[in-house]
Amino acid sequence: MAYIITENCVGVKDAACVVVCPVDCIIATDEDDMYFIDPDICIDCGACIPECPVDAIYVVSDMPASLDQWTALNAAYFTSGREAFYGAHGDLIAAAKQKNAGGPHTNPALYQRP
């Protein structure tokens, strides 16, 4: 997996990266609070990085060490069942969502659901 979406996407879920992806590898369900990059589909073109308004997408080799846990989170999204994924990573996602609340790119609809 060469590209990772990190905490700045949580609670924002801006689709600018999705629009420019030539292979539709950036995905999420309506229930997800962020996007994820499918490593089996991604062609490592990098088109998504400059389009992200919150600088949430990194090449793994350029990612700050403080965000390392997002690599495992992104991989688990595609290898775990939904319940197992949120059981293991739900606290990390919830903390990032709380951190991003009220920011200039926050998606209010993501904060209005239970």
Rosetta silent file (secondary structure, phi, psi, omega in degrees, C-alpha in Angstrom):
SEQUENCE: MAYIITENCVGVKDAACVVVCPVDCIIATDEDDMYFIDPDICIDCGACIPECPVDAIYVVSDMPASLDQWTALNAAYFTSGREAFYGAHGDLIAAAKQKNAGGPHTNPALYQRP
SCORE:     score description
SCORE:     0.000 S_00000001
   1 L     0.000  113.588 -175.554    0.000    0.000    0.000 S_00000001
   2 L   -92.288  -25.571 -177.550    1.760    3.116   -1.176 S_00000001
   3 E  -121.683  139.354 -176.972   -0.827    5.761   -0.265 S_00000001
   4 E  -130.295  136.950  172.087   -2.598    6.219    3.068 S_00000001
   5 E   -97.817  131.305 -172.168   -5.478    8.452    4.089 S_00000001
   6 L  -114.958 -169.090 -169.903   -4.985    9.695    7.633 S_00000001
   7 H   -55.187  -28.937 -177.667   -6.783   11.427   10.485 S_00000001
   8 H   -65.336  -17.114  178.739   -7.362   14.784    8.781 S_00000001
   9 H   -80.287  -25.619 -173.893   -9.989   13.130    6.547 S_00000001
  10 L   -65.831  125.468 -178.686  -12.131   11.931    9.464 S_00000001
  11 L    83.491   -2.907  178.253  -15.231   14.065    9.798 S_00000001
  12 L  -109.121  -60.450  175.796  -14.383   15.881    6.574 S_00000001
  13 L    49.325   50.062  176.712  -14.731   13.216    3.873 S_00000001
  14 L   -76.559  133.382 -174.133  -14.220   15.667    1.021 S_00000001
  15 L   -90.745   13.201 -179.478  -14.558   13.850   -2.294 S_00000001
  16 H   -59.017  -37.513  179.043  -12.033   15.913   -4.268 S_00000001
  17 H   -68.132  -36.346 -179.110   -9.599   12.978   -4.169 S_00000001
  18 H   -64.698  -41.641 -176.809  -12.283   10.565   -5.358 S_00000001
  19 H   -61.509  -38.129 -175.439  -13.091   12.711   -8.375 S_00000001
  20 H   -89.443   -9.895 -178.020   -9.512   12.728   -9.692 S_00000001
  21 L   -69.246  120.427 -176.534   -8.710    9.058   -9.082 S_00000001
  22 L   -75.216  -12.815 -177.073   -8.393    7.373  -12.480 S_00000001
  23 L  -122.226   10.489  178.568   -9.084    3.873  -11.120 S_00000001
  24 L    52.713   47.665 -179.392  -11.733    4.527   -8.452 S_00000001
  25 L   -94.217   -6.540 -179.250   -9.607    3.122   -5.631 S_00000001
  26 E   -97.038  114.937 -171.047  -10.704    5.663   -3.007 S_00000001
  27 E  -134.417  165.672  172.533  -13.790    4.309   -1.330 S_00000001
  28 L  -171.595  156.555  171.251  -16.076    4.508    1.690 S_00000001
  29 L   -90.664  169.236  177.414  -19.579    3.527    2.611 S_00000001
  30 L   -61.778  -28.919 -178.176  -22.143    6.150    3.591 S_00000001
  31 L   -78.597  -17.297 -179.327  -21.633    5.074    7.215 S_00000001
  32 L   -76.375  146.552  179.347  -17.862    5.716    7.148 S_00000001
  33 L   -95.325    4.425 -179.267  -16.524    9.047    8.411 S_00000001
  34 L  -155.536  172.274  174.504  -13.517    9.004    6.051 S_00000001
  35 L   -99.224  161.049  178.646  -12.235    7.578    2.786 S_00000001
  36 E  -135.444  147.142  178.793   -9.840    4.662    2.337 S_00000001
  37 E  -101.553  120.811  179.508   -7.482    3.774   -0.522 S_00000001
  38 L   -76.218  113.540 -176.074   -7.797    0.198   -1.772 S_00000001
  39 L   -67.619  -20.438  179.260   -4.208   -1.024   -2.196 S_00000001
  40 L   -80.598  -15.924 -179.250   -5.251   -3.699   -4.692 S_00000001
  41 L  -106.997  -33.777 -176.532   -6.700   -1.119   -7.069 S_00000001
  42 L   -56.911  135.762  178.832   -4.428    1.899   -6.538 S_00000001
  43 L  -105.794   12.658  176.548   -1.897    2.439   -9.325 S_00000001
  44 L    58.370   38.635 -179.053    0.256    4.826   -7.270 S_00000001
  45 L   -80.367  -26.526  178.800   -0.334    7.766   -9.594 S_00000001
  46 L    80.587    6.291 -178.276   -0.489   10.336   -6.792 S_00000001
  47 L   -62.015  -27.114 -176.214   -3.308   12.366   -8.365 S_00000001
  48 H   -73.690  -30.966 -172.606   -5.187   12.382   -5.061 S_00000001
  49 H   -59.343  -53.225 -178.278   -2.506   14.053   -2.938 S_00000001
  50 H   -69.813  -17.188 -178.500   -2.664   17.619   -4.285 S_00000001
  51 H   -83.280  -18.728 -176.999   -6.474   17.502   -4.410 S_00000001
  52 L   -71.462  117.570 -176.695   -6.972   16.768   -0.709 S_00000001
  53 L   -73.416  -11.195 -177.457   -7.983   20.057    0.954 S_00000001
  54 L  -118.757   14.349  178.208   -6.872   18.852    4.409 S_00000001
  55 L    50.564   50.368 -177.934   -3.554   17.191    3.523 S_00000001
  56 L   -95.886  -10.428 -173.832   -4.754   13.787    4.719 S_00000001
  57 E  -106.408  130.505 -179.059   -3.111   11.635    2.022 S_00000001
  58 E  -130.809  149.885  162.367    0.495   10.508    2.244 S_00000001
  59 E   -75.258  134.852 -175.334    2.886    8.258    0.436 S_00000001
  60 H   -51.614  -41.873 -177.656    3.803    5.761    3.153 S_00000001
  61 H   -67.919  -17.656  179.963    7.496    6.606    2.900 S_00000001
  62 H  -105.133    1.411 -175.195    6.743   10.327    3.476 S_00000001
  63 L   -76.464  135.109  176.615    4.241    9.936    6.286 S_00000001
  64 L   -59.946  144.590 -179.231    5.149   11.426    9.674 S_00000001
  65 H   -57.474  -30.684 -179.687    5.868    8.778   12.312 S_00000001
  66 H   -64.594  -14.224 -179.447    3.050   10.193   14.438 S_00000001
  67 H  -107.298    8.797 -176.556    0.587    8.897   11.823 S_00000001
  68 L   -53.236  -34.952 -177.497    1.987    5.354   11.505 S_00000001
  69 H   -63.525  -19.178  179.091   -1.109    3.801   13.084 S_00000001
  70 H   -73.923  -21.428  175.849   -3.156    4.920   10.071 S_00000001
  71 H   -64.614  -48.865  178.517   -1.254    2.499    7.844 S_00000001
  72 H   -64.182  -39.074  179.278   -2.594   -0.463    9.821 S_00000001
  73 H   -60.941  -47.726  179.969   -6.036    1.112    9.956 S_00000001
  74 H   -62.853  -41.586  178.605   -6.210    1.507    6.174 S_00000001
  75 H   -63.490  -42.502 -177.897   -5.005   -2.067    5.596 S_00000001
  76 H   -64.760  -30.202  179.825   -7.515   -3.439    8.112 S_00000001
  77 H   -58.090  -33.978 -176.683  -10.407   -1.718    6.354 S_00000001
  78 H   -96.991   -6.101 -177.305   -9.879   -4.041    3.387 S_00000001
  79 H  -119.486   -8.658 -178.683   -8.985   -7.214    5.307 S_00000001
  80 L  -113.971  157.024  169.440  -11.395   -7.169    8.275 S_00000001
  81 L   -70.193  160.565 -176.824  -15.127   -7.377    8.536 S_00000001
  82 H   -56.406  -46.351 -178.700  -16.858   -4.114    9.355 S_00000001
  83 H   -63.413  -44.515  179.164  -17.560   -5.054   12.976 S_00000001
  84 H   -65.365  -40.559  179.702  -13.981   -6.229   13.575 S_00000001
  85 H   -60.407  -52.452 -178.420  -12.567   -3.143   11.875 S_00000001
  86 H   -71.323  -26.643  173.962  -14.551   -0.683   13.979 S_00000001
  87 H   -64.953  -38.886 -178.824  -13.977   -2.767   17.089 S_00000001
  88 H   -84.185  -32.257 -171.259  -10.221   -2.451   16.605 S_00000001
  89 H  -122.100    0.450 -177.357  -10.015    1.072   15.177 S_00000001
  90 H   -59.353  -37.220 -179.931  -13.220    2.838   16.200 S_00000001
  91 H   -66.509  -39.438  178.650  -11.564    4.712   19.073 S_00000001
  92 H   -64.584  -43.577  179.061   -8.844    6.107   16.801 S_00000001
  93 H   -65.722  -43.349  179.560  -11.424    7.243   14.252 S_00000001
  94 H   -62.459  -40.328  178.832  -13.651    8.757   16.955 S_00000001
  95 H   -65.189  -40.543  178.344  -10.714   10.695   18.431 S_00000001
  96 H   -67.167  -38.751  178.923   -9.767   12.069   15.010 S_00000001
  97 H   -63.700  -42.095  178.359  -13.363   13.033   14.317 S_00000001
  98 H   -63.678  -43.062  179.573  -13.532   14.896   17.613 S_00000001
  99 H   -60.578  -37.146 -175.623  -10.210   16.633   16.854 S_00000001
 100 H   -88.108   -7.032 -178.521  -11.491   17.762   13.445 S_00000001
 101 L   -58.369  134.090  176.960  -14.913   18.943   14.669 S_00000001
 102 L    80.444    2.386  178.582  -15.610   22.556   13.826 S_00000001
 103 L   -72.343  167.919 -176.142  -12.725   22.869   11.391 S_00000001
 104 L   -65.838  -20.304 -179.530  -13.077   24.840    8.169 S_00000001
 105 L  -109.121    6.084 -178.776  -13.521   21.667    6.090 S_00000001
 106 L   -57.869  138.300  177.193  -15.711   19.746    8.534 S_00000001
 107 L   -94.979  102.662 -175.163  -18.687   18.020    6.923 S_00000001
 108 H   -55.653  -32.652 -179.416  -21.614   18.858    9.249 S_00000001
 109 H   -60.865  -30.705 -179.674  -23.677   15.907    7.970 S_00000001
 110 H   -73.855  -17.100 -178.881  -21.116   13.495    9.426 S_00000001
 111 H   -99.901   -6.496 -177.884  -21.621   14.995   12.875 S_00000001
 112 L   -95.734   -4.096 -179.298  -25.427   14.923   12.815 S_00000001
 113 L   -99.541  157.755 -177.381  -25.837   11.164   12.716 S_00000001
 114 L   -65.490    0.000    0.000  -25.830    8.860   15.729 S_00000001
